[in-house]
Amino acid sequence: MAAKGDLMAWIARKGFVWGPSPELYGGLAGFYDYAPLGKLLKNRVEAVIQETFVKHEFWEVECPIITPEQVWQASGHLSGFTDPLIKDEQGNVYRADHLVKERLGKEAVELDGKTVSLEAATPEQLIAVIQAEGITSPRGKKLIPEIKQHSLMLGTTVGLGQEAYNRPETATTTYLPFTRYLSFFRDKLPFGVFQVGKAFRNEVSPRQHILRQREFTQAEAQLFLFEDQKQPYEPFRDVKDDRAAFLPAGGEQQDMTFGEAHKRGHFTSEAYGWVIRLAYTLFKNMGIPADKMRLRQHAEDEKAFYADDAWDVEVELQSFGWYEICGVHDRTTYDLGQHAKHAKQRLVARNEATGKKEVPHVLEIAFGTDRPVFSLMDIFYKYDEQKEQDTFVIPAMMAPIQAAVFPLVNKEDLPDIARQIYEDVADAGLVATYDRSGSVGRRYARMDEVGTPYCITVDFDTKKDGTVTVRERDSTKQVRVKKEDVVAFIKDAMSGKQKI
């Protein structure tokens, strides 16, 4: 039996995420089922993504999941998208950098007088650390001092044998229609596009629940612009006074405005700072508290080879501490340049300021939508020791179920009135549930456990004066509202216009 206050047990028991899937056949690591409440929560996260990007003038596209081999040769994934693997003397296989991090309890080590990120360490550096620290496998077995690179690409065949791959990210497929974008946007830069869809990575030993899967949903936005458009960048002026916690490479974490961060040289350009702020805002819009987020810059040896600069949005989780949930990269001309070379086509646009044909730069926001879903469950799951009860205090706008409707008792015509109110709430576009079983107190508790912010109870006074009781989850306060006004009241309460 799971311990009380166990997050993972609650996630499965209350119908958020099940797995590894398929559970009926024992499960395959890295694959999970989104249960009914988890799917509703994931839908809310992805709706925020779409709303936020669209508001900032990014246009959504949808590209194929399966793409020919030559695409991934051009992007560098076939040769460079790998994990370092090491075996112990019994033949058990581990990801070397993760094993060292877990054993040492830190992200970086000192080697030859330099600080080296373990995820960016070479095989030789990892072997040196393993031998110097006497690191063994989790089973206590000696590690064989040899590291092999394992491709994360998940291959397939199309038709009668054409080699292809399931995409490991959405970004590369987003770049490929570039010439079509030019036509759609009337050859005017900058322009932004984004994509939300499935991606696949052949992880050796995926762990940490839905934070690291073999099949996951990726969301990535790309801003195409010329190099001379990156600085100055007019939209940055509107956001430069916004604040966040910054952790520059090699520096100390401190709170500052985006404008101050740019003046101190933490961003390569105003446009890049604007994109980082957009990523940060995206997660704030999902309800993740500002005091649980920070922006962390990659060190030189940690940056991807294509990145001129790279920052992560990190969230402080109850389960895993500070955890990366989004990467923001200045990719310069790398992607369009590579695909132009391999496709033997010019991927350029005319810069009106210079009159020249130039390869645009790309600024990218990239993350898996499963990570903010897990973050919301992790941050807002609570266990009430006094009541011995799970609670989910997620912001109302993100709650899977937004309202519940109860008849006080199952007699006279209270159930009929409650059913009509339920239908009114559902017709208004809110996700609601109707529950007539058990005591009202128990029904409230059931809704608190899954984060439902508002419960509407129909009682005998409803028949007298046409009012119902609306109860708010976190404060447990109750107010009487006219039944014909209850939908508007709930909507106003969810948006913060109305307080109970």
N, C-alpha and C positions, 0 to 999 in steps of 0.2 A: 504494500500500500504506500502511495506517495506521501511524503511529509507534508504537513500543513504549511501553506505559504510557498509551495513549490510552483514557480512560474511555468515550467515546461508541462507539469501535470495539469495546471489550469488551462493552458493553451489547448491541450488535447481534449480535456474533459468538457470544456464549455463550447467546443465546436469552432475553434479558430483554425488550427492547423493539425493535420493528422499525418502520421508517417514515422519513419521512411515508408514510401509507397512502392509497390502495393503491399499493404500490411497482410493481406490474405495469403500472400506467398512468401512472407518473411521480410519483405522490404528490400529496397536497393538504395544504398547510401547516396545522399545528394538529390533525392527526388521526394517531393512532399505533395500532399493533397491540401488545397485550401478548402476547409470546411465552410459551412454556410456563413458563420459570423466573420471568419477570416477573409472570405471572398468579398463580403460587404465592406470590410475595413480596407482591403486592397483597392477596391473600386473607388473608395473615398480618396485614398492617397493618389491614385492615378488621375482622378478628376481634378485635384489640386494642381498636379503637374500640368495638365492640359490648360486649365484656366490661367495659371501663372505665366506659362510660356506664351499663350495666345495674347494675354494682356500686354506682354512686352514685345509683341509683333514678330513672334516666331510662328512659322506655319508648319503644321503637322503633315508628315508623309508616312507611308507604310511600304517597306521594301521586302523582298523575299528573304526567308530564313536560310534557304540553301543557295549557295553561290559557287560558281566554278572554281577549280583549283587555282587558276592563274590570278584571280583576285587576291588570294591570300599569299601568293608568291610576291605580288606587287606590294602589298601592305607590310610585308615582313613577318607576318604571323607564322608562316610555315617553318621558318628557320629560327625565329626568336621568341615565340610564345611558348615558353617551356617552364617547367619546375625542376629544381635540383633534387634528385632522389638518392637516398643512401640505404644500404641494407645492413642488418645486423648479422651476426654469425649463424643465426637460425634461418636466415633468408627473409625475415620480415622487412617490409619496405616502408620508409618514412620520407616525408618532405624535409630535407636537411635544414633549411633555414628556420622552418617552424619548430622543428625539434630543438634546435639550439636556443631559440627564443624561449620556449617553454621551460627548458632546463635552467637557463640563466635568469629568467624572469625580466629580461630587458630587450629593447628593440635594436640596440646598437652596441658595438664593442670597440675597444681601443686596439688598433693594429698598427705597428710601426709608427707610433706617435700620432695616428690619425683616427678620428671617429668614423667607423664604417657601419652603415645600416645593414642589418643582417639580411633583409630582403634584397639588398643590392649587392651583397658580397659575392665574390667569385667562388667557384668550387674550391680553388686552392685556399682561399681565405677561410672558408667554412671548415675545411679539413684541419687547418692550423688551429682554429678555435676549439674544435672537438678534441684534438689531441692535447692541447695546452690545458684545457679544463677537465679532461678525463670524462667527457660526456659519454654516457651509454644510452642504449635504447630504453624506452619505458619499461621493458621487461628486465632491465638490468644486464642486457647482453652487450658484448663488445661490438662496436660499429666497424664495419670494413671500410678502410680509408679510401673509398672510391665513390665519386659522385657522377651519376648519369643524368642527362637532361631528358625529361619526359614531356612530349608534346601535349598541350592542352586542347588541341584541335580534335573535334569529333567528326570523323569522316563518314562519307556515304557515297553511293553511286546513283547516277541518274540514267534512266533508260537502259541501254544495253551495255553500260559499263563506263560512262563518262565520270571521271573522278570529280567529286565535289565535297564541300564541307558545310556542316551546320555552322552558322556564324557564331563566333565567340563574343561578339559585341554588335551593337546596331550601328556604331559610328561609320565603319567602313562602307556598309551598304548605303548609308546616307550620302556619302560623297559621290557615288557613282553616277547619279543623274545630273551632275554639275551643269552640263551644257543645256539641259532642260530647265534648270533653275534660271539660268541667264535669260532664257526666253520668257519664262513666267514672270520674272521680276524686271523685265524690260531693260536688261543690262545695267541695272542700277545697284550699286553696292554702297553700304553694307546691306545684307539680308540674312535672316535667320530661319533655320528649319530645325525640326526636332522629330524624334521617332520614339515610340514606346512599343516594345515587342519582345518576343522570346529570343534568348541567346543560350549557348551551350558551351560548357567547358569540361573537359575530361579530367577532372580533379582525381588524384590518386586516393586521397582519404578525406573527403569533405566532412567537416565537423561544424559545430556552432549553429546547429539547427538550420533555419532558412537564411542565415547570414552568409553561408557559403554552400552553394548548391551546384549540381551539374547542369540542371535546367533551371533557368531563372528568367525574370522579366527585367529587361534593361530599358532605361530612359536616357536619351542623350540628345543634347541640343548643340547645334553648330552655328556660329556666327561667322559669315564670310565677309571679309573686308580687306582693303588694300593696306599695306604697311603704313602709308602716310595718313590713313584714317584712324589709326589706333591712338594717336596723340596729336592734338587734343581730341577728346571725344565728348561731344556736347551732352549726351545723356548722363555722363558721370557727374556733372554739376548738380543734378537733381538728387543724387544719392550720397554725395561726398560727406555729408554730415551724419549719416547713419553710423551706428557704433556696433562693434563686435569684439570678441576676444581673439587676439592674434598671437600666434606662436611662430615667429620667423625662424628660418633655419639658423641654428647656432645661437639663437637669442632666448630671451625670457618671455613668457606669456604676459600680455598686458592688454587692457581695454583701450581702444582708440577708435577714431573715426576712419572711414575708408579714405577720406582726404588726407588725414595725417599719415596713414600707412603708405599712401602713394608718395607724399613728400619725403618720407624716410627711405624711399627706394625699394619698398617691399614688393611693388608691382612693376612689371616691365612697361606698362602703359596704362593710361586712363581707361581705355576700352577693356583691357584685361581686368582691371579693378572693378569695372561695372559688371562684368560677367561673374566675377567671384561674389559680388554683392547679390546678384540675381540668384545664384545657387543658395546662398545663405538665407535669403528671403523665402525661397521655395520651401525650405524645411520649417521656417517659422510659420509659414502659412498652413503647414500641416499640424501645427499645434505643439511642436517640440519647443520647450522653454529655452529662452536665450541663455540662461545660466547653465544649461546642459550642452551647449554647443561652443565650439571654437574653430578657428581657421588655422591650419598648420601647413607651413611651407615645406616642400621637399628639399632635402639637402642635395648638393650637386651629384653625389654618387647614388642617390636614390631616384632621381628623375628618370623617366622613360627617355630612351635615346632620341625620340622625336620632339621632346618638349623643351621649349626655350625657358619655360617656367611652369611650376606645378604647385598647386595648393589643394589641400583636402579639407572638406567639411567633416569634422569629427563630433561624435555625440558621446556623452558620458552615460554608459549603461550600468544598471545594477548588476548585470550578469558578467560583463567582460571589461568594465572600465572604459577608457577612451577608445573609441572604435571609429574607423573611417567609414563614412556612408556615401561619400561623393568625392570625385576628383574633378578639378578644374585645370585645364591645360591650355597653354599657348603653343599650338602645334605648328606655327608659322606656315611654310609652304610645303611641308613634308608630304602630306597625303595627296594633294593634287599633283605635286611633282612626280611622285612615284607612279600614280596611275597613268599620268600622261606618258611617262617613259615606257611602261609595260604595254599600254594599249596603243602606243604609237599615235597619239592624238594630242593636239594642243589644248590644254585646259587653262585658258587665260581669259581675261576680260579687259575691256578698255577702261583705263583710269582717266576720268574726265579732267582730273587736276593736272596730270602729266602729259596726257594725250598718247600715252604708251599702252601697249598690250602687256599686262602683268599677270603673274600667278598670284591669286589672292591668298591671304593668310586665313587660318581657321582658329577661332577660340572655342573651346569645348567645355561643356558640362556633362559629366558622365557618371551614372550610378545605377544600381539595381533597385527596383521599387520594393523588393522584398526587405531590404535593410531598413528603410523608414517604417515599414509595417511592423517589423520586429521591434524597432526602437520604441514605437508608440506602445506596444504591449508591455515591453520591459519597463519603461519609465512610469507608466500610469497604472500598472498592476500593483495593488496593495493587499496586505493581509491584515485584517483587524483582529488583534490578539484577544481583545475583550469579547467580541462577538463570535470569534472563531469563524470568520467569514471572509471570503475573497471579495474584493471590490475592484472596479476598473474605473478610475476617475479621469478618463480620457475627455478632452474638450468636446462639448456637445456637438459641434459641427462635424466632428470626425467619428462620432459614435456609430457602430454598426446598426443598431436599432435606435431610432431617435425618439420614439414614444411608445408607451404601452397603455392599453385601455382595459380597465377592469369593471365588471359589475360588482358592487359590494357583496351581494348575495345572488344566488341563482333562483330567484323567485319573483313573483309579480312580473312586470315587464322591464326590469332593470337590464337583463341581458340583451333585450331587443334595442333599448336605447344605446347601450354601450356598443353594440355591433354597428349601429348607424354612425356613431361618432368615429369608430375605428375606420369605417369606409370613407368618411369625410377626410380623415387624416391621411389615409392612403391615397385617396384621389388627389390630394394636394401635393403629392410627390414625395411625402415623407415615408421612410421605412418604419412601419409600426407592427405591433403584435397585439393580439387579443387573447387574454388569459382569464379564465373563469374558475380555475381549480385551486383549492387551498385557501388559507386565510389571506387577507389583504397584506398582512405583515410579511407572510412568506413570499407572496408575489412580489412585493417591493424588494425583498432580499434577492430573489432570483434576477430581477432586473439590475440591481446594483452590481451583481457578480459579472454581468456582461456589459456594463457601462451605459445602460439606457438612461439618459439624463432626465426624462420627464415621464411620470406616470399619471394617468387620468382615471379617476375613480367616479363611477356613477353610483349614487346612493339615493336614499329616499327623499332627501332634500331636492334632488334633481327634478323629481316629479312635482314638487311644490313650487320651486322658483326658477327652474330651468338652468341651475348652475351645477358645475361639477368641481371636484377637487383636483387641482394640479399639484403634484408633489415633485420637488427638485431633488435630484440624487445626492449631491454633495452636502447641502445644508440640511436636507430632510424637511425643509420648510414647505408648508402647504398654503395654497390660496384658492378662493372660490372664483370661478370664471364662468361667464355665460356660455352654455354649450355651443351656441352659434359663433362665439368668438374664440373658441379654444384653438383652432388651427392657426389663426393670426397670432394669438398669444404665444404659442409654441415657437412659431417661426421667429417672432421678435425676440423671444428669450434665447433662442439658439444663436441669433446674430448679435446679441448683447444689447439690443435696444430696450429689452424688458427684463427687469430683475424680479425674482420672487422673494 
